[in-house]
Amino acid sequence: MSKKQSFIAAVVAIAILGTTAVSSVYADAPKYPSVDKTSADSAKKYKMSKEFMDQVSKLSPEFLAQFKKMTSKHTRFSEDATARQVMMELLSDTQCVTTMIMVENGEMAADCAIRASAHRWPKGHLLAYVQLNQINADSLGALPGINELVERGLERVAEFAIKKDFISAGAEMGHVLRGCATCHSMFRFDKGTSPYIIGE
């Protein structure tokens, strides 16, 4: 075997051994949280404050059923992220959508739009970050309309983007951002953790 062949064989051996070692390390790593799995499949139960539970108990069963149906698409549940942090993730994804529409990359625009539409759920529940005096049917009653503009709107953006109809995708994205602004004018999440989560 020539020196060149020996060198190549050595490089290949190192590469294979190195890959095996790395694979072994990742195989032993916990599945959550990890790069492949960054949120739980089911919501973790937390003990909530009495004032929070009292306020939620005033919501009608019909409203709670509507709210549950509206949010059923969210199947990734964070055990760390606050609502403000989830909103920052959503902002990042919507910026990705608008950028990809501008450069006319339908595939990436659709990917970002679908990811934004099905964003992860914050620790506890989204309601755990709403002001206590807003946990009522009057305030929360605006959410289905906002949801139609934002989450359903992002799904429509993805449909247009896949078809490379960037004019329609851009117009729909305008409706999405109007929905975002409407929600922000009504609800402002504190930057910290929920004051109503009192136990794990």
N, C-alpha and C positions, 0 to 999 in steps of 0.2 A: 504494500500500500504506500502510495506517495505521500509526501508531507502535506500536500494540498488536500488529498483525500482524508488523511488522518485528522486534519484541522476541521474539515467539514463534518466528519463523523462525530468529533468532539462537540462541536456547536449544536448538532442535532440532538445528541445525548443530553446536553445541558438543558436545551429547550424542552425536551420531553420530561426530564426530571423536574425541571422548574415548574412546568405546567401541572405535573402530578402533585407537587408540593402545594402549589397555590390552590388546586382543586380540593385537596385534602383539608386545607385551612377553611375554605368556604363551606365545605360539607359539614364541618363541625360547628360553624357559626349558627347562631339562632336565626330562625326564619322570620321573626318579627321582633324589632324592626330590622329591615335589611334593604338592600338596593332593590331586590325583587319584590319584596312585600313591605310596603311602608305604611299600611294601615290595617286595622283588624277587620274581620269579616262580619262581626256582630258588635253591637254597641255594648260597652261595659256599663254595668249598673253602678250608679253612685248614689250616696245618700245626699238628699237635697234638703235645704233649709225649710222650716215649717212655713215661713212666709211665702216662699216660692210655691210650695205644694198647695197652700191655701188658694193662691191666685190661679194656679192651673186648674184646680178643682172647680172653679167658677165657669170654665169654658164648657160649652155644651158638648155632649157626646157627638152630635152631628158635625160640629166644627172640628173637633179632634180627629174624627174619621176623615174629613176633607183634608186636613193638614197632613195626616199620615199618608194618604193617597198621593198628595202633591209631592211629598218628599221621599216616596218609596224608591225612586231611582238612585238615591244616594246609598251605596252599599259598601263604602269605605269609611270606617269609623276610626278617627284619630284618638289616641289616648294621651296626646300631648298638646295638640294645637288648639289655641283659643279661636274664637270667631274672628277676631281681628287678623290673626295669622292666616286663617283660611281665606279671608277676603284678599289678603296680599297675594296668596297663591292664585286666586281667581283673577286678580289684576294682571299678574304676570302672564297668565294664559290668554286673556283677552288682548293684551298687547301683542302677543304672538300672532293671534288671529288677524289683527289689523295690519301687522307688518307683512304677513304672508299674502293677504289680499292685495296689498300695494305692489308686491313683487310678482303677483299672479302665480303663486304656488298653491294650487287647490288642495293637493294632498296634505301639506303641512298645515294649511289654514283649517281644514276639516279636522285633523288630529287635535289641534289645540282647542277648537271649538267644542268638540265632543268631551274632551278632558275637562274643560271649564264648566260645561253644562252638568257634568256628573261629579262635581268637586267633592272632596272628602267632607265628612261631617265633623264638627269640632267636638272636643272633649265634653262629655255631659249631654249636650243637646244644644241646638241653635237657640232655643228659648231661654237657656240658662244664661245668655248674654244680653237679653233684651231687658230694658228698664222695667222694674216691677209694675209700674203704673201703665205700661204698654201691653202687658199680658192680659188682653181682653179682646173680645170679638170685634170691637170697633177698630182698634189699631191693627190687629193682626188680619182683619178682614181684607186689607189692601194687598196682602201677600199673593193670593192666587193670580191677580192681575199682573203684579210685578213679575211673578214666576213665568207667566206666559210671555212677557216681553223679554226676559233675560234667558232663562234656561231653555224654554221652547224656541226662543229666538235664535239661540246659539245652535240648536239642532237644525233650524232652517238655514242658517249661515253655512253649516257643514254641507247640507244638501246642494246649495247653490255652488259652493266652492268645488265640490267633486265634479260638478257639471261644467266647471270653468266659467260660470256666469258671475264674474267678479263685480259687475255693476249691481246686480241684485244682491249679492253677498254683502257688498259695502253698504247698500241701502238698509238691509236688514240689520247690519251691525250698528247702524245709527239708532234703530229702535232698541237694540240691546243696551246701548249706553244710556239711552233715555230711561230705561227701566232701572239701571244701576243708580243713576242720579236721583230718581224718585225714591228708591229704597234708602239711599244715604240721607235724603232730606228728612226722612221719617225716623230712621233707626241709626243710632251711633253706638257702636260697640266700644266698651272700655278696652284699653290696650292690655290690661292684665287678665288674670284668670277670673272665672265666674265667682261672684261673691256668694252664690247660692249653692255651690258644691261644697259640702262640709265633711264628706267622708268618702272613702274608697272601699 
